[in-house]
């Protein structure tokens, strides 16, 4: 898997690189081929601008994915608001690193074809997140 890490409108930070073995496991188990993945860690305002510009949504969110996958080769950009991750970690009373890994897995699951619009889809997404975070 070719992976790129970017920091937009936030200070760079360290995180556990072990998440990438979990992501590779996800890609393999979902019968996808590893392509190019970019993780863009950013501020709330940066991701809000993307949400407005590309999705016509005027609200904060924790993750937005842009899927470039073709022929079963999983590729895309995963934008993650670190402000949202920090807030959600507090809300759910989990460590920042745990919530960050959950959101990274969540973004890759979107690239693998999973949705989270309905209650049934949300449950399936959460179950998949829990499975791949083990």
Secondary structure, DSSP 4 states (H G I P E B T S, - for coil): -EEEEEEESS------TTHHHHHHHHHHHTT-EEEEEEEEEE-HHHHHHHHHHHH---S--SEEEEE--BTTEEEEEEEEEHHHHHHHHHHHT--HHHHHHHHHHHHHHHHTT---SSHHHHHHHHHHHHHHH-
